[in-house]
Every structure is written in C-alpha cells, then in structure tokens.
C-alpha cells in the first residue's frame, strides 16, 4: 500500500546520496555531461518528491500502539516549523545564520522531520519523517567530514531580516496548503 511512498523515498534519497559515493558523481557527469548533471539531478529529485507526496496522501493510517504526543506538542511544532522554514532559505542567501551553523538547510529539515516524527505515529509517517531525519543528520556528518565551514564574514542585518521574511512567507504558504500537500489540515484547530 505504501509502494509510491517507498519508490519516492528511494528515488529522492538515491539521487541525493550520489555525491557522497566516491566516483559516482563523476561517472554520471561523464554520461550526461557537466551541464546535464544538475537538470537530471533536479528532475529525479522532483519526481521523487511527487511520488513521496502522492504516496503519503494515499497512506494507510496504521497507528503504532501507544504513540501519542502530548497535547501541547502541536504549539511547539508550529514554532519549530517557523524556525525550520527560516533555516531553509538561509542556506541559499548571505545571512549571519551561517556564522552559527554550517548546515542551515539540513538543520531546517532535521527540525521539520524530527517534529513530524514525534507527532505522527502511523507507519508511513515514521518511514517518511524518519528517512528525512536520518538523511539530514547523515548529510551534516558527511559535510563536516569533507570540511564544511561556518561563514566567518559578518553580513548586513538586513539580510537576516530578508531571510526571516522569506521563511515566514513560505511557512504561511505551507500552513495554508498543508491540507493539499499532506492531506491534513493544520489551520482548523
């Protein structure tokens, strides 16, 4: 019943693991060319995401026995998601957030997936959010092994304001479209 979800996870993470396998990226670049690698990577990732969303929407809701988050956890989740959505664009913009973490996007994904994993006790959610959490932690580890560095240069504070606004806008957009994306409304209480 979760075949689409599993296929999407394999495609998405298989694509994202290519750079961590020695020689694999070079071999693929030789096949599709330097200019072809990024578009192929993006298309495979997008296809994986589409399969993940479709598969998750059709998931059976088999709740694990005694998997219940506290009632107040929803409020903590909403705050944590705002932080996660601010960290996502911070990875792609010049911001002072990079002076405190080498991996803002991966931390955003770890927060997103970790909070969703904590609050959702069905098998599909554990597979989905557990996979994203494991991948983000693995990718941070690999990045650190490869010498990822924090940004040392201070940038203007207005850049931080821009990233907070961008993250806030994305947060609101996802909150209102969550019903369509995941089949669960978070705006209704």
Secondary structure by P-SEA (a helix, b strand, c coil): caaaaaaaaaaaaaaaacccccaaaaaaaaaccccaaaaaaaaaaaaaaaaaaaaaaacccccccccccccaaaaaaaaaaaaaaaaaaccccccccccccccaaaaaaaaaaaaaaaccccaaaaaaaaaaaaaaaaaaaaaaaaccccccccccaaaaaaaaaaaaaaaaaaaaacccccccccccc
